[in-house]
Amino acid sequence: MQQTSLMAYNELDIDNIRSMYKAIISSIRKEGSMTDQEITRKLGFDDPNKIRPRRNELVKMGYIIPVGKRVCKFTRKNAISWHLTKNHIN
């Protein structure tokens, strides 16, 4: 990892990260499973890259898993759908 990446990571606001984790988990809990674009739109963003870093971290932590591909409600293209695991944060 580049030094500049480490510096940027250390400057992230931990409260904002936790808030995004909770928002992603809450959205998936309500919908059952969601694509990145569906999560993005549900949270009021236009760009899925706003949620992907946090979603990737939730996957690495074991809270979210891919459950296959399906047609996204917004893009109308096949996309990975994400679902909560039993380990998800309450």
C-alpha positions as CSV (number, residue, x, y, z in Angstrom):
1,M,0.0,0.0,0.0
2,Q,1.3,3.5,-0.9
3,Q,2.2,5.9,1.9
4,T,-0.3,8.4,0.6
5,S,-3.0,5.8,0.8
6,L,-2.1,5.0,4.4
7,M,-2.2,8.7,5.3
8,A,-5.6,9.2,3.6
9,Y,-6.9,6.1,5.5
10,N,-5.7,7.4,8.8
11,E,-7.5,10.7,8.2
12,L,-10.9,9.1,7.6
13,D,-13.6,10.0,10.1
14,I,-14.3,6.9,12.0
15,D,-17.8,8.1,13.0
16,N,-18.7,8.6,9.3
17,I,-17.4,5.1,8.5
18,R,-19.5,3.5,11.2
19,S,-22.5,5.5,10.1
20,M,-22.0,4.2,6.5
21,Y,-21.7,0.6,7.8
22,K,-25.0,1.0,9.7
23,A,-26.7,2.6,6.7
24,I,-25.6,-0.2,4.3
25,I,-26.6,-2.9,6.8
26,S,-30.0,-1.3,7.5
27,S,-30.7,-1.0,3.8
28,I,-29.9,-4.6,3.1
29,R,-31.9,-5.7,6.2
30,K,-35.0,-3.9,4.9
31,E,-34.7,-5.1,1.3
32,G,-33.3,-8.7,1.8
33,S,-30.6,-8.3,-0.7
34,M,-29.3,-5.4,-2.8
35,T,-26.9,-4.5,-5.6
36,D,-24.3,-1.8,-5.2
37,Q,-26.5,0.6,-7.3
38,E,-29.6,-0.2,-5.3
39,I,-27.7,0.5,-2.0
40,T,-26.3,3.7,-3.5
41,R,-29.7,5.0,-4.6
42,K,-31.3,4.0,-1.3
43,L,-28.7,6.1,0.6
44,G,-29.2,9.1,-1.7
45,F,-26.0,8.9,-3.7
46,D,-25.5,8.9,-7.5
47,D,-22.1,7.1,-7.6
48,P,-21.7,3.5,-6.4
49,N,-18.1,4.3,-5.6
50,K,-19.4,6.2,-2.6
51,I,-20.5,3.0,-0.9
52,R,-18.2,0.3,-2.4
53,P,-15.2,0.9,0.0
54,R,-17.5,0.4,3.1
55,R,-19.3,-2.5,1.4
56,N,-16.0,-4.2,0.6
57,E,-14.9,-3.7,4.3
58,L,-18.2,-5.3,5.5
59,V,-17.6,-8.2,3.2
60,K,-14.0,-8.6,4.6
61,M,-15.5,-8.5,8.1
62,G,-17.9,-11.3,7.3
63,Y,-21.1,-9.2,7.6
64,I,-22.1,-9.2,4.0
65,I,-21.9,-12.0,1.3
66,P,-22.6,-12.1,-2.4
67,V,-25.7,-14.2,-3.1
68,G,-25.4,-14.3,-6.9
69,K,-26.2,-12.1,-9.8
70,R,-29.6,-10.7,-10.7
71,V,-31.0,-7.8,-12.7
72,C,-30.5,-4.5,-10.9
73,K,-33.7,-2.4,-10.4
74,F,-31.9,0.7,-11.7
75,T,-29.3,-0.3,-14.3
76,R,-31.4,-3.2,-15.7
77,K,-28.1,-5.1,-16.0
78,N,-26.9,-8.2,-14.2
79,A,-25.1,-7.3,-11.0
80,I,-23.9,-9.0,-7.8
81,S,-26.6,-8.9,-5.1
82,W,-25.4,-8.6,-1.5
83,H,-27.1,-10.2,1.6
84,L,-26.4,-10.0,5.3
85,T,-24.8,-13.0,7.1
86,K,-25.7,-14.2,10.5
87,N,-22.7,-12.2,11.8
88,H,-24.0,-8.8,10.8
89,I,-24.0,-5.9,13.2
90,N,-27.3,-5.2,15.1
